[in-house]
Amino acid sequence: MPLIIVQRGSLLELATYETGLALAAVISILFLASRVEVMRRSTALRTGCIAIALTGILRYVSVSASYSIEALLIIDILAVAAFGVVQSLFGVYPAETVEKVRIEHAFRIRRIIVTISRVIGPLLAGVVIGLFSPQASLLFAAIVGVFAMGLAFVLPHSVKSDSTQIKSPVQRVREMFLGIRLKLILPPERFLTVAGFMLSLAVTATVPMLVPIQIHTHNLAESSVGLFNAIFAGGAIGGLLFLSPFVARRHNQRKKYIGLWTLLTASLVTAALSVEVWQLAPCLFIAGASSASLSLIGMDKRTVSVPSGVRIRLMAATLIVGQLANSASYMMMGTTMTQFGTHGLLLVYCAIFLFVLFHAALSKSIWFFLEDAADSELFYKNNHPGLESIMVSVAK
């Protein structure tokens, strides 16, 4: 879409489009999460996939008929809202569709598939654009959306929520912000939210911004951009397959966490100093492996430990924090490289690492949470009964 908007419109229209979608993503996730929570998971997922498929078709028809930034913005705001719903559901599905002993493995498989799709998606879109046109890529995206909708209808029906209580407007507003509230009051969530924000801050802009700058500055082959993307994704998959299972073992979680951050920071700093392809490639591979392993820490336990009736809203709040972290990463990295070049990133990476180090050293409850061998569903009941009662009451 950005390419089509630039070709047929202007940079101002592109900025308006991107800003509108970013705001719509945050607002829609907050607004829809509490409503999705009381629906069947399967029904909500199918509804979201139908909306994504229909908006994909409408987007293609709109661009084919005539260009209108207003029409595209309305269509894609609906698509963003639907995508937010689907993302939230995918975030909790592994915890609710497999046996308890396989939940950790299910989250790992989900992460691997997401990583692969983030590489294949832009690659296929680029091939379609290169062989045909940007407009053809919209048709391709619409076809993929219809295929995904078909897959959603083969999922088994989930249990319907038993929530029938009529709620006042004030209660509904409170429910919209429940996920954010839980992130503030639940001790493990506080730590994991800050940890996830710092991870996104350090990594999100690495491949999109650092790699092109290094290629331009050191006259590396422009064709290596795709190679570096594949190497980073390959590292992430390798980390999830081989490094993450080791990290998931309950013992010495603090040491493993700090060790992964040390590995990540060292690879990012070295990548910023690299001047050759053979130097940059292994750094990106290691960065991909360590960042993917870090992103999976506590993912299964944090989802299973809260009641089913609040999981969607908690996941929605996680998506919002991630969106803010991604935006902050681009702003911070872009400003730093503009003012000080890639060497300025050394200070940024080291500052983030020191913050993470002190944060890990000062936190205690998170390590007990990650190393606790008891049933994750009973964690808050056994250790924080007051918080458990709050979650149970708002889940009804």
FENZI-V740210 format. One line per field, one symbol per residue. psi: psi as a letter, one per 30 degrees, with the letter a starting at -180 (. if undefined). A space follows every 10 residues. Layout:
psi = ???
This chain:
psi = eeeeeeefbl eeeeeeeeee eeeeeeeeee efefeeeglk eeeeeeeeee eeeeeeeeee eeeeelkjee eeeeefeeee eeeeeeeeef ffefffflle fgeeeeeeee eeeeeeefee eeeeeeeeee ecleeeeeee eeeeeeeeee efffklklkk kgjgkkklee eeeeeegeee eefefjeeee efeeeeeeee eeeegeefee eeeeeeeghl kfffeeeeee eeeeeeeeee eeeeeeefkf kheeeeeeee eeeeeeeeee effkflefee eeeeeeeeee eeeeffkgee efeefllefg eeeeeeeeee eeeeeeeeee eeeeeeeeef affffeeeee eeeeeeeeee efkefeeeef fkflkefgee eefieeeeee eeeff.
